[in-house]
């Protein structure tokens, strides 16, 4: 009898603690279904149809009512980022990966009943500052969502925060974590003393940012971090996960990042425009 067959072994996957109940079953990952699951599965299906295969493949729902995705092999770095993630070649590979994601997402129309994840207070995206149409971007390039192979970023996972955004704002999100666009006191030791304007420029060159996009980047980063702070403060009042993030340092780290971006925006932008 089929019911007598043993169930496949389930290996718990411990990520950043936002979503519980994630397990690996063979070459698949099973996750609890959330209100935005169907929208994200449609997005992932579009990415694959457009030729972007460096993300989980959506595989529907299993007999326990869990979302099923393909398992993406590789190594996922954790904070504090190790020294070998601070090289410029990592930034270049990540920039090219995100550019391919954006190009695959361009032109996709979300379903009329689309539901998006994120903090409860998160507003809809503003119009693109560079005149380009909105795309659905990943919007959460923290280390735990970037899969490395052979020492370089090779794939992206955890699209829970994917939502319509601009290319510039999505690039700013990646640079927040990987330049990083944070106060020096909050940077991983391996990233201490790095030339942040040069790193931002290397990323922009590898991605292929246009001159208007380069001009819009630091204002977008400053606005993004301000939204992070406002949204997380509101979410912390009603959601225990965000309350933990807030108490563990976001309440201080985000204002410091906002101040650093404000104070260094001119220098970074000047470096971005030096060779264009």
VOGULUM-388476 format. One line per field, with one value per residue (C-alpha): z, x, y. Coordinates in steps of 0.1 Angstrom, whole numbers, plus 5000, padded with zeros to 4 digits. Layout:
N
c3 = Z|...
c1 = X|...
c2 = Y|...
! end
This chain:
276
c3 = 5000|4991|5026|5042|5024|5046|5041|5027|5052|5060|5069|5087|5071|5095|5078|5093|5115|5097|5084|5105|5092|5061|5053|5026|5011|4986|4958|4970|4997|5015|5031|5047|5022|5028|5013|4987|4977|4945|4933|4939|4923|4892|4892|4896|4867|4846|4854|4842|4810|4804|4807|4843|4861|4890|4914|4928|4904|4916|4920|4934|4967|4983|5000|5033|5018|5018|4990|4970|4954|4938|4961|4950|4957|4969|4999|5017|5038|5072|5091|5099|5063|5058|5043|5009|5003|5004|4971|4942|4921|4944|4937|4900|4899|4921|4899|4868|4885|4895|4860|4845|4870|4862|4824|4828|4850|4826|4811|4834|4845|4879|4881|4890|4924|4932|4969|4981|5012|5033|5065|5072|5068|5035|5009|4972|4951|4938|4901|4887|4890|4857|4836|4834|4841|4874|4876|4902|4920|4948|4973|4999|4989|5025|5027|5036|5003|4980|4970|4962|4941|4935|4957|4937|4938|4915|4925|4946|4970|4993|4972|5000|4997|4959|4948|4920|4924|4903|4891|4909|4943|4939|4932|4962|4983|4971|4978|5013|5022|4999|4995|5022|5025|5063|5091|5096|5131|5116|5088|5091|5101|5066|5051|5074|5056|5021|4995|4994|4964|4943|4953|4943|4910|4903|4909|4887|4859|4861|4862|4834|4852|4829|4838|4850|4871|4887|4895|4911|4931|4963|4967|4962|4988|5014|5008|5010|5044|5058|5047|5063|5096|5094|5083|5108|5137|5128|5122|5155|5173|5159|5147|5171|5144|5135|5172|5176|5147|5160|5195|5182|5167|5137|5157|5159|5128|5103|5114|5114|5078|5068|5082|5066|5032|5035|5045|5017|4989|4971|4971|4960|4932|4920|4917|4899|4873|4869|4840|4822
c1 = 5000|5013|5003|5026|5057|5081|5080|5112|5136|5130|5161|5152|5167|5176|5179|5175|5147|5120|5101|5098|5090|5113|5127|5147|5132|5156|5161|5132|5125|5091|5078|5046|5022|5017|4993|5019|5030|5009|5022|5058|5054|5040|5070|5095|5078|5082|5119|5125|5105|5126|5158|5168|5175|5195|5166|5143|5119|5083|5069|5034|5021|5027|5002|5007|4997|5033|5049|5074|5105|5136|5166|5194|5228|5258|5271|5253|5275|5264|5271|5297|5307|5340|5370|5367|5333|5349|5367|5357|5351|5322|5306|5311|5295|5266|5260|5259|5236|5211|5213|5202|5174|5162|5164|5143|5118|5114|5079|5063|5028|5019|4984|4956|4951|4989|4997|5032|5052|5072|5067|5030|5037|5056|5041|5038|5068|5073|5077|5111|5135|5152|5121|5122|5091|5089|5101|5096|5129|5142|5146|5165|5201|5212|5240|5216|5198|5228|5241|5278|5296|5333|5336|5313|5275|5257|5220|5194|5169|5141|5120|5095|5101|5099|5077|5075|5104|5129|5162|5180|5164|5170|5207|5208|5194|5223|5249|5235|5246|5276|5294|5283|5263|5265|5283|5318|5309|5283|5304|5318|5354|5364|5348|5366|5387|5373|5370|5332|5329|5352|5332|5299|5314|5327|5292|5276|5301|5294|5257|5257|5240|5233|5243|5207|5207|5241|5228|5197|5215|5225|5192|5174|5197|5190|5152|5153|5171|5147|5118|5136|5137|5101|5086|5105|5097|5060|5062|5081|5050|5028|5052|5075|5100|5105|5104|5134|5153|5145|5157|5188|5201|5181|5167|5203|5219|5195|5197|5235|5234|5211|5235|5265|5248|5237|5272|5290|5265|5284|5317|5301|5282|5313|5331|5301|5302|5340|5343|5310
c2 = 5000|5035|5047|5022|5036|5056|5093|5109|5122|5159|5180|5213|5243|5271|5305|5339|5329|5348|5317|5286|5251|5251|5216|5200|5168|5153|5179|5200|5225|5226|5258|5269|5285|5323|5348|5358|5322|5320|5354|5345|5311|5328|5352|5324|5305|5336|5340|5304|5309|5340|5320|5328|5295|5308|5308|5281|5264|5266|5231|5237|5224|5190|5166|5184|5218|5231|5251|5231|5246|5231|5230|5253|5238|5258|5277|5304|5328|5340|5371|5382|5377|5358|5374|5358|5375|5410|5407|5429|5398|5389|5423|5419|5384|5396|5426|5405|5380|5407|5423|5389|5387|5422|5416|5384|5402|5431|5432|5407|5417|5404|5389|5413|5396|5397|5396|5407|5400|5424|5444|5452|5489|5488|5511|5506|5514|5550|5557|5550|5580|5571|5569|5531|5510|5491|5455|5429|5426|5404|5433|5413|5405|5398|5372|5344|5348|5346|5312|5309|5283|5283|5313|5336|5345|5321|5320|5337|5322|5334|5357|5364|5402|5403|5432|5458|5482|5500|5487|5514|5507|5470|5477|5499|5470|5448|5475|5481|5446|5441|5474|5479|5511|5511|5530|5515|5504|5480|5465|5429|5429|5416|5448|5473|5499|5491|5519|5521|5545|5523|5492|5509|5520|5484|5471|5498|5490|5453|5458|5484|5513|5542|5578|5587|5555|5564|5598|5583|5556|5573|5593|5559|5543|5570|5568|5530|5529|5555|5532|5502|5521|5534|5501|5480|5502|5499|5462|5456|5467|5439|5411|5393|5385|5421|5430|5408|5424|5458|5450|5432|5464|5475|5505|5519|5504|5518|5554|5551|5538|5566|5592|5576|5575|5612|5622|5602|5604|5632|5613|5580|5597|5616|5582|5567|5595|5598|5574|5578
! end
